[in-house]
Amino acid sequence: MDKPINTLNHSTHLLDDLESIRELLGDANLQPPLLTETVEHAPVAPTPALNAVDSSDAVATDGSDAQARRQDTLLHLDSELRAAAQSIMQDVINDFTPHIETEIKRRLAARMDRLLNAAD
C-alpha cells in the first residue's frame, strides 16, 4: 500500500525543485508571474535522432566545423531544456492555482468575518 504523502514536505521539495530550475535558467532576479498570467512556451524544434549520422558529420574537414556543430547542438539542447522547464513550471502553476485560490478565499472570508464582528 502506498504511504500517504506529507503535503508540507512534498510542497517544500517541489518548491526547492522549482527554485533549482529557476537558478539553472539564470532567472534568479526575475519576479514570478502572477497567478492570472501564464508562462509562454518557447517553440521547440523537432529533436533529431541522436544515432543518425549523415555523411557530412562522419568526416570533419577541420576542427572549426566540428566546433560549430557542437555549438549548434548545445544551443539546441539549451533551448529544449528551457522549454521543458517552462512547461514543468506552467504545469505546477496550473496544479497549485485552485489550491491557492481556495486558500485566499478562505482567508478573505475569515478576515471579513473578523472585521464585521469588530464593527458590531
DSSP file (Angstrom, degrees, kcal/mol; ACC not computed):
  #  RESIDUE AA STRUCTURE BP1 BP2  ACC     N-H-->O    O-->H-N    N-H-->O    O-->H-N    TCO  KAPPA ALPHA  PHI   PSI    X-CA   Y-CA   Z-CA
    1    1 A M              0   0    0      0, 0.0     2,-0.1     0, 0.0     0, 0.0   0.000 360.0 360.0 360.0 143.8    0.0    0.0    0.0
    2    2 A D        -     0   0    0      1,-0.1     3,-0.0     3,-0.0     0, 0.0  -0.406 360.0-119.8 -71.0 144.1    1.2    3.5   -0.8
    3    3 A K        -     0   0    0     -2,-0.1     2,-0.1     1,-0.1    -1,-0.1  -0.630  35.0-104.9 -78.3 140.8    2.4    5.7    2.1
    4    4 A P        -     0   0    0      0, 0.0     2,-0.4     0, 0.0    -1,-0.1  -0.449  37.3-118.4 -65.4 139.9    0.4    8.9    2.4
    5    5 A I        -     0   0    0     -2,-0.1     2,-0.8     1,-0.1     3,-0.1  -0.660  16.9-126.1 -82.5 128.4    2.4   11.9    1.1
    6    6 A N     >  -     0   0    0     -2,-0.4     4,-2.9     1,-0.2     5,-0.2  -0.664  21.2-153.8 -72.9 110.8    3.2   14.5    3.7
    7    7 A T  H  > S+     0   0    0     -2,-0.8     4,-2.8     1,-0.2     5,-0.2   0.864  89.3  50.6 -59.6 -40.8    1.9   17.6    1.9
    8    8 A L  H  > S+     0   0    0      2,-0.2     4,-2.5     1,-0.2    -1,-0.2   0.936 114.6  42.7 -65.3 -46.1    4.2   20.1    3.6
    9    9 A N  H  > S+     0   0    0      2,-0.2     4,-2.5     1,-0.2    -2,-0.2   0.902 115.5  50.3 -66.3 -39.2    7.3   18.1    2.8
   10   10 A H  H  X S+     0   0    0     -4,-2.9     4,-2.4     2,-0.2    -2,-0.2   0.917 112.3  46.9 -63.9 -43.6    6.1   17.4   -0.7
   11   11 A S  H  X S+     0   0    0     -4,-2.8     4,-2.8    -5,-0.2    -2,-0.2   0.906 112.4  50.1 -64.7 -42.1    5.4   21.1   -1.3
   12   12 A T  H  X S+     0   0    0     -4,-2.5     4,-2.3     2,-0.2    -2,-0.2   0.923 111.9  47.5 -62.3 -44.6    8.7   22.1    0.2
   13   13 A H  H  X S+     0   0    0     -4,-2.5     4,-2.2     2,-0.2    -2,-0.2   0.908 112.6  49.6 -62.7 -42.0   10.5   19.6   -2.1
   14   14 A L  H  X S+     0   0    0     -4,-2.4     4,-2.4     2,-0.2    -2,-0.2   0.908 110.9  49.0 -64.4 -43.0    8.5   20.8   -5.1
   15   15 A L  H  X S+     0   0    0     -4,-2.8     4,-2.5     2,-0.2    -1,-0.2   0.887 109.9  52.2 -64.8 -38.2    9.3   24.4   -4.4
   16   16 A D  H  X S+     0   0    0     -4,-2.3     4,-2.2     2,-0.2    -2,-0.2   0.909 109.6  49.8 -62.5 -41.3   13.0   23.6   -4.0
   17   17 A D  H  X S+     0   0    0     -4,-2.2     4,-2.2     2,-0.2    -2,-0.2   0.920 110.9  48.9 -62.6 -43.7   12.9   21.9   -7.3
   18   18 A L  H  X S+     0   0    0     -4,-2.4     4,-2.5     1,-0.2    -2,-0.2   0.900 110.2  51.2 -63.3 -40.3   11.3   24.9   -8.9
   19   19 A E  H  X S+     0   0    0     -4,-2.5     4,-2.4     1,-0.2    -1,-0.2   0.897 108.8  51.7 -63.7 -39.7   13.9   27.2   -7.4
   20   20 A S  H  X S+     0   0    0     -4,-2.2     4,-2.5     2,-0.2    -2,-0.2   0.905 110.0  48.9 -63.2 -41.0   16.7   25.0   -8.8
   21   21 A I  H  X S+     0   0    0     -4,-2.2     4,-2.2     2,-0.2    -2,-0.2   0.922 110.6  50.8 -63.1 -43.7   15.1   25.2  -12.2
   22   22 A R  H  <>S+     0   0    0     -4,-2.5     5,-2.3     1,-0.2     4,-0.5   0.907 112.3  46.4 -61.7 -42.1   14.8   28.9  -12.0
   23   23 A E  H ><5S+     0   0    0     -4,-2.4     3,-1.0     1,-0.2    -1,-0.2   0.895 110.1  54.0 -66.4 -39.6   18.5   29.2  -10.9
   24   24 A L  H 3<5S+     0   0    0     -4,-2.5    -2,-0.2     1,-0.3    -1,-0.2   0.877 108.0  50.1 -60.9 -38.0   19.5   26.9  -13.7
   25   25 A L  T 3<5S-     0   0    0     -4,-2.2    -1,-0.3    -5,-0.2    -2,-0.2   0.578 113.5-120.2 -77.8  -8.9   17.8   29.1  -16.2
   26   26 A G  T < 5S+     0   0    0     -3,-1.0     3,-0.3    -4,-0.5    -3,-0.2   0.743  78.1 123.4  78.0  22.4   19.5   32.1  -14.9
   27   27 A D    > < +     0   0    0     -5,-2.3     3,-1.3     1,-0.2    -4,-0.2  -0.047  22.6 125.8-104.8  31.0   16.3   33.8  -13.9
   28   28 A A  T 3  S+     0   0    0      1,-0.3    -1,-0.2    -5,-0.2    -5,-0.1   0.784  74.6  47.2 -63.4 -28.3   17.1   34.3  -10.2
   29   29 A N  T 3  S+     0   0    0     -3,-0.3    -1,-0.3     2,-0.1     2,-0.2   0.518  92.1  99.2 -92.8  -4.2   16.4   38.1  -10.3
   30   30 A L  S <  S-     0   0    0     -3,-1.3    -3,-0.0     1,-0.1     0, 0.0  -0.520  74.5-120.1 -83.2 150.1   13.1   37.9  -12.2
   31   31 A Q        -     0   0    0     -2,-0.2     3,-0.1     1,-0.1    -2,-0.1  -0.647  33.0-108.1 -83.8 144.2    9.8   38.0  -10.4
   32   32 A P        -     0   0    0      0, 0.0    -1,-0.1     0, 0.0     3,-0.1  -0.325  42.8 -94.5 -67.6 156.8    7.5   35.0  -10.7
   33   33 A P        -     0   0    0      0, 0.0     6,-0.1     0, 0.0     2,-0.0  -0.338  42.9-101.9 -69.1 154.1    4.4   35.5  -12.9
   34   34 A L    >   -     0   0    0      1,-0.1     3,-1.6     4,-0.1    -3,-0.0  -0.315  34.2-107.6 -67.5 159.9    1.1   36.5  -11.3
   35   35 A L  T 3  S+     0   0    0      1,-0.3    -1,-0.1    -3,-0.1    62,-0.0   0.752 121.2  55.2 -63.1 -22.3   -1.4   33.7  -10.8
   36   36 A T  T 3  S+     0   0    0      2,-0.1    -1,-0.3     0, 0.0     2,-0.2   0.567  98.0  79.2 -87.1  -8.0   -3.5   35.2  -13.6
   37   37 A E    <   -     0   0    0     -3,-1.6     2,-0.4     0, 0.0     0, 0.0  -0.592  70.0-141.6 -95.6 159.1   -0.6   35.1  -16.1
   38   38 A T        -     0   0    0     -2,-0.2     2,-0.5     3,-0.0    -4,-0.1  -0.906  21.2-113.5-117.0 151.6    0.6   32.1  -18.0
   39   39 A V        -     0   0    0     -2,-0.4     2,-0.3    47,-0.1    51,-0.0  -0.704  35.6-121.1 -81.6 129.0    4.2   31.2  -18.8
   40   40 A E        -     0   0    0     -2,-0.5     2,-0.4     1,-0.1    -1,-0.1  -0.525  22.9-128.9 -72.8 132.6    4.8   31.5  -22.5
   41   41 A H        -     0   0    0     -2,-0.3    42,-0.1    45,-0.1    -1,-0.1  -0.682  19.1-129.6 -83.0 132.2    6.0   28.2  -24.0
   42   42 A A        -     0   0    0     -2,-0.4     2,-0.1    37,-0.1    45,-0.1  -0.554  32.2-100.1 -76.9 144.4    9.1   28.5  -26.1
   43   43 A P        -     0   0    0      0, 0.0     2,-0.6     0, 0.0    40,-0.1  -0.443  37.2-148.5 -65.6 136.6    8.9   27.0  -29.5
   44   44 A V        -     0   0    0     -2,-0.1     3,-0.1    39,-0.1    36,-0.0  -0.930   4.1-141.7-112.7 123.6   10.6   23.6  -29.6
   45   45 A A        -     0   0    0     -2,-0.6     0, 0.0    31,-0.1     0, 0.0  -0.494  39.0 -87.8 -77.1 151.5   12.3   22.4  -32.7
   46   46 A P        -     0   0    0      0, 0.0    -1,-0.1     0, 0.0     0, 0.0  -0.320  45.9-115.5 -59.7 141.8   11.9   18.7  -33.5
   47   47 A T        -     0   0    0     -3,-0.1     2,-0.1     1,-0.0     3,-0.1  -0.674  25.4-134.0 -83.3 124.5   14.6   16.6  -31.9
   48   48 A P        -     0   0    0      0, 0.0     2,-0.2     0, 0.0    -1,-0.0  -0.442  33.6 -93.6 -73.4 152.6   16.9   14.9  -34.3
   49   49 A A        -     0   0    0      1,-0.1     3,-0.4    -2,-0.1     0, 0.0  -0.462  29.1-141.2 -64.9 134.0   17.7   11.2  -33.7
   50   50 A L  S    S+     0   0    0      1,-0.2    -1,-0.1    -2,-0.2     0, 0.0   0.802  99.3  48.5 -70.4 -28.1   20.9   11.0  -31.7
   51   51 A N  S    S+     0   0    0      2,-0.0     2,-0.3    -3,-0.0    -1,-0.2   0.676  84.7 107.7 -85.1 -17.0   22.2    8.0  -33.6
   52   52 A A        +     0   0    0     -3,-0.4     2,-0.4     1,-0.0     0, 0.0  -0.443  45.2 177.6 -68.2 125.2   21.5    9.4  -37.1
   53   53 A V        -     0   0    0     -2,-0.3     2,-0.2     4,-0.0    -2,-0.0  -0.987  10.8-160.6-129.5 121.2   24.8   10.4  -38.7
   54   54 A D    >>  -     0   0    0     -2,-0.4     4,-1.5     1,-0.1     3,-1.0  -0.528  37.7 -98.4 -95.5 172.2   24.9   11.8  -42.2
   55   55 A S  H 3> S+     0   0    0      1,-0.3     4,-1.2     2,-0.2    -1,-0.1   0.797 120.9  57.7 -62.3 -30.5   27.9   11.8  -44.5
   56   56 A S  H 34 S+     0   0    0      1,-0.2    -1,-0.3     2,-0.2    -3,-0.0   0.824 108.9  46.4 -70.9 -28.9   28.8   15.4  -43.6
   57   57 A D  H <4 S+     0   0    0     -3,-1.0    -1,-0.2     1,-0.2    -2,-0.2   0.799 104.4  62.3 -79.1 -28.5   29.0   14.6  -39.9
   58   58 A A  H  < S+     0   0    0     -4,-1.5     2,-0.6     1,-0.2    -2,-0.2   0.852 108.7  40.0 -67.9 -34.3   31.1   11.5  -40.5
   59   59 A V  S  < S-     0   0    0     -4,-1.2     2,-0.5     3,-0.0    -1,-0.2  -0.941  70.8-165.3-121.6 111.2   34.0   13.4  -42.0
   60   60 A A        -     0   0    0     -2,-0.6     3,-0.1     1,-0.2    -3,-0.1  -0.835   8.0-158.3 -94.2 127.0   35.0   16.7  -40.4
   61   61 A T  S    S-     0   0    0     -2,-0.5     2,-0.3     1,-0.2    -1,-0.2   0.861  73.3  -9.6 -74.6 -34.4   37.3   18.6  -42.7
   62   62 A D  S >> S-     0   0    0     -3,-0.1     4,-1.2     1,-0.0     3,-0.5  -0.939  75.7 -94.9-152.6 175.8   38.7   20.7  -39.8
   63   63 A G  H 3> S+     0   0    0     -2,-0.3     4,-2.5     1,-0.2     5,-0.2   0.757 114.0  65.3 -67.3 -26.9   38.1   21.5  -36.1
   64   64 A S  H 3> S+     0   0    0      2,-0.2     4,-2.4     1,-0.2    -1,-0.2   0.872 100.0  51.0 -68.5 -35.7   36.0   24.5  -36.8
   65   65 A D  H <> S+     0   0    0     -3,-0.5     4,-2.4     2,-0.2    -1,-0.2   0.936 112.7  46.0 -63.9 -45.4   33.2   22.5  -38.5
   66   66 A A  H  X S+     0   0    0     -4,-1.2     4,-2.4     1,-0.2    -2,-0.2   0.903 113.3  49.8 -63.6 -40.7   33.1   20.1  -35.5
   67   67 A Q  H  X S+     0   0    0     -4,-2.5     4,-2.4     2,-0.2    -1,-0.2   0.894 110.3  50.2 -65.6 -40.1   33.2   23.1  -33.1
   68   68 A A  H  X S+     0   0    0     -4,-2.4     4,-2.4     2,-0.2    -2,-0.2   0.911 111.8  47.6 -65.1 -42.6   30.3   24.8  -35.0
   69   69 A R  H  X S+     0   0    0     -4,-2.4     4,-2.4     2,-0.2    -2,-0.2   0.898 111.8  51.0 -64.7 -39.6   28.2   21.6  -34.9
   70   70 A R  H  X S+     0   0    0     -4,-2.4     4,-2.5     2,-0.2    -2,-0.2   0.920 110.8  48.3 -63.2 -43.2   28.9   21.2  -31.2
   71   71 A Q  H  X S+     0   0    0     -4,-2.4     4,-2.5     2,-0.2    -2,-0.2   0.909 111.2  50.3 -64.0 -42.7   27.9   24.8  -30.5
   72   72 A D  H  X S+     0   0    0     -4,-2.4     4,-2.4     1,-0.2    -1,-0.2   0.910 110.9  49.5 -61.1 -42.0   24.7   24.3  -32.6
   73   73 A T  H  X S+     0   0    0     -4,-2.4     4,-2.7     2,-0.2    -2,-0.2   0.917 111.0  49.3 -63.6 -43.6   23.9   21.2  -30.6
   74   74 A L  H  X S+     0   0    0     -4,-2.5     4,-2.5     2,-0.2    -2,-0.2   0.903 111.5  48.9 -63.4 -41.3   24.5   22.9  -27.3
   75   75 A L  H  X S+     0   0    0     -4,-2.5     4,-2.3     2,-0.2    -1,-0.2   0.902 112.0  49.3 -64.4 -40.6   22.2   25.8  -28.3
   76   76 A H  H  X S+     0   0    0     -4,-2.4     4,-2.4     2,-0.2    -2,-0.2   0.925 112.4  47.3 -64.4 -44.5   19.5   23.4  -29.4
   77   77 A L  H  X S+     0   0    0     -4,-2.7     4,-2.8     2,-0.2     5,-0.2   0.890 110.5  52.8 -64.2 -39.5   19.8   21.5  -26.1
   78   78 A D  H  X S+     0   0    0     -4,-2.5     4,-2.4     2,-0.2    -1,-0.2   0.924 110.1  48.4 -60.8 -44.1   19.7   24.7  -24.1
   79   79 A S  H  X S+     0   0    0     -4,-2.3     4,-2.3     1,-0.2    -2,-0.2   0.915 112.5  48.1 -62.5 -43.9   16.5   25.7  -26.0
   80   80 A E  H  X S+     0   0    0     -4,-2.4     4,-2.5     2,-0.2    -2,-0.2   0.907 111.8  49.6 -64.1 -42.4   14.9   22.4  -25.4
   81   81 A L  H  X S+     0   0    0     -4,-2.8     4,-2.6     2,-0.2    -2,-0.2   0.908 111.3  49.0 -64.8 -41.4   15.8   22.4  -21.7
   82   82 A R  H  X S+     0   0    0     -4,-2.4     4,-2.5    -5,-0.2    -1,-0.2   0.921 112.0  48.4 -63.3 -43.2   14.4   25.9  -21.2
   83   83 A A  H  X S+     0   0    0     -4,-2.3     4,-2.2     2,-0.2    -2,-0.2   0.906 112.7  48.5 -63.7 -41.4   11.2   24.9  -23.0
   84   84 A A  H  X S+     0   0    0     -4,-2.5     4,-2.4     2,-0.2    -2,-0.2   0.910 111.4  49.6 -65.1 -42.1   10.8   21.8  -20.8
   85   85 A A  H  X S+     0   0    0     -4,-2.6     4,-2.6     2,-0.2    -2,-0.2   0.907 111.4  48.8 -64.4 -41.5   11.5   23.8  -17.6
   86   86 A Q  H  X S+     0   0    0     -4,-2.5     4,-2.4     2,-0.2    -1,-0.2   0.893 110.7  51.1 -64.9 -38.8    8.9   26.4  -18.6
   87   87 A S  H  X S+     0   0    0     -4,-2.2     4,-2.2     2,-0.2    -2,-0.2   0.916 111.0  47.8 -64.4 -42.8    6.4   23.6  -19.4
   88   88 A I  H  X S+     0   0    0     -4,-2.4     4,-2.4     2,-0.2    -2,-0.2   0.923 111.8  49.8 -63.2 -44.6    7.0   22.0  -16.0
   89   89 A M  H  X S+     0   0    0     -4,-2.6     4,-2.5     1,-0.2    -2,-0.2   0.897 110.5  50.1 -63.2 -39.6    6.6   25.3  -14.2
   90   90 A Q  H  X S+     0   0    0     -4,-2.4     4,-2.7     2,-0.2    -1,-0.2   0.901 109.6  51.4 -65.4 -39.9    3.4   26.0  -16.0
   91   91 A D  H  X S+     0   0    0     -4,-2.2     4,-2.2     2,-0.2    -2,-0.2   0.912 111.1  47.6 -61.6 -42.5    2.1   22.6  -15.1
   92   92 A V  H  X S+     0   0    0     -4,-2.4     4,-2.5     2,-0.2     5,-0.2   0.919 111.8  49.8 -64.8 -43.4    2.9   23.2  -11.4
   93   93 A I  H  X S+     0   0    0     -4,-2.5     4,-2.1     1,-0.2    -2,-0.2   0.926 111.6  48.9 -59.8 -44.7    1.3   26.6  -11.6
   94   94 A N  H  < S+     0   0    0     -4,-2.7    -1,-0.2     1,-0.2    -2,-0.2   0.877 112.6  48.6 -63.0 -37.5   -1.8   25.1  -13.1
   95   95 A D  H  < S+     0   0    0     -4,-2.2     4,-0.4     1,-0.2    -2,-0.2   0.883 117.8  38.9 -69.5 -38.7   -1.9   22.4  -10.4
   96   96 A F  H  X S+     0   0    0     -4,-2.5     4,-2.5     1,-0.2     3,-0.2   0.697  93.9  83.6 -88.4 -19.6   -1.5   24.8   -7.5
   97   97 A T  H  X S+     0   0    0     -4,-2.1     4,-2.8     1,-0.2     5,-0.2   0.898  90.7  48.8 -54.8 -47.6   -3.7   27.6   -8.7
   98   98 A P  H  > S+     0   0    0      0, 0.0     4,-2.2     0, 0.0    -1,-0.2   0.895 112.8  49.0 -61.2 -37.2   -7.0   26.1   -7.5
   99   99 A H  H  > S+     0   0    0     -4,-0.4     4,-2.2    -3,-0.2    -2,-0.2   0.902 112.7  47.2 -66.5 -41.0   -5.5   25.4   -4.0
  100  100 A I  H  X S+     0   0    0     -4,-2.5     4,-2.6     2,-0.2     5,-0.2   0.920 112.0  49.8 -66.8 -43.6   -4.1   28.9   -3.8
  101  101 A E  H  X S+     0   0    0     -4,-2.8     4,-2.5    -5,-0.2    -2,-0.2   0.910 111.0  49.9 -61.6 -42.0   -7.4   30.5   -4.9
  102  102 A T  H  X S+     0   0    0     -4,-2.2     4,-2.4    -5,-0.2    -1,-0.2   0.916 111.8  47.9 -62.3 -43.3   -9.3   28.3   -2.3
  103  103 A E  H  X S+     0   0    0     -4,-2.2     4,-2.5     2,-0.2    -2,-0.2   0.899 111.2  50.4 -66.2 -40.4   -6.9   29.4    0.5
  104  104 A I  H  X S+     0   0    0     -4,-2.6     4,-2.7     2,-0.2    -2,-0.2   0.928 111.7  48.0 -62.5 -45.0   -7.2   33.1   -0.5
  105  105 A K  H  X S+     0   0    0     -4,-2.5     4,-2.5     2,-0.2    -2,-0.2   0.907 111.7  50.4 -62.2 -41.9  -11.0   32.9   -0.4
  106  106 A R  H  X S+     0   0    0     -4,-2.4     4,-2.3     2,-0.2    -2,-0.2   0.930 113.1  45.2 -61.9 -46.0  -10.9   31.1    2.9
  107  107 A R  H  X S+     0   0    0     -4,-2.5     4,-2.6     2,-0.2    -2,-0.2   0.889 112.5  51.0 -66.9 -39.0   -8.6   33.8    4.4
  108  108 A L  H  X S+     0   0    0     -4,-2.7     4,-2.7     2,-0.2    -1,-0.2   0.911 110.8  49.0 -64.0 -41.4  -10.7   36.6    2.9
  109  109 A A  H  X S+     0   0    0     -4,-2.5     4,-2.4     2,-0.2    -2,-0.2   0.918 112.7  47.4 -64.2 -42.8  -13.9   35.2    4.4
  110  110 A A  H  X S+     0   0    0     -4,-2.3     4,-2.2     2,-0.2    -2,-0.2   0.912 113.7  47.9 -64.4 -42.1  -12.3   34.8    7.8
  111  111 A R  H  X S+     0   0    0     -4,-2.6     4,-2.6     2,-0.2    -2,-0.2   0.911 110.9  51.0 -64.3 -42.6  -10.9   38.3    7.7
  112  112 A M  H  X S+     0   0    0     -4,-2.7     4,-2.7     1,-0.2     5,-0.2   0.906 109.5  50.8 -62.5 -42.2  -14.3   39.7    6.6
  113  113 A D  H  X S+     0   0    0     -4,-2.4     4,-2.5     2,-0.2    -1,-0.2   0.922 111.0  48.7 -60.6 -44.3  -16.0   37.9    9.5
  114  114 A R  H  X S+     0   0    0     -4,-2.2     4,-2.2     2,-0.2    -2,-0.2   0.922 112.8  47.5 -62.5 -43.8  -13.5   39.4   11.9
  115  115 A L  H  X S+     0   0    0     -4,-2.6     4,-1.5     2,-0.2    -2,-0.2   0.911 113.6  47.2 -64.5 -42.0  -13.9   42.9   10.5
  116  116 A L  H  X S+     0   0    0     -4,-2.7     4,-1.0     1,-0.2    -2,-0.2   0.886 113.2  48.5 -67.3 -38.5  -17.7   42.6   10.6
  117  117 A N  H  < S+     0   0    0     -4,-2.5    -1,-0.2    -5,-0.2    -2,-0.2   0.852 110.9  50.9 -69.2 -34.1  -17.7   41.2   14.2
  118  118 A A  H  < S+     0   0    0     -4,-2.2    -1,-0.2    -5,-0.2    -2,-0.2   0.814 106.8  54.9 -71.9 -29.1  -15.4   44.0   15.3
  119  119 A A  H  <        0   0    0     -4,-1.5    -1,-0.2     1,-0.2    -2,-0.2   0.757 360.0 360.0 -75.3 -25.1  -17.7   46.6   13.7
  120  120 A D     <        0   0    0     -4,-1.0    -1,-0.2    -3,-0.1    -2,-0.2   0.484 360.0 360.0 -75.6 360.0  -20.7   45.3   15.7
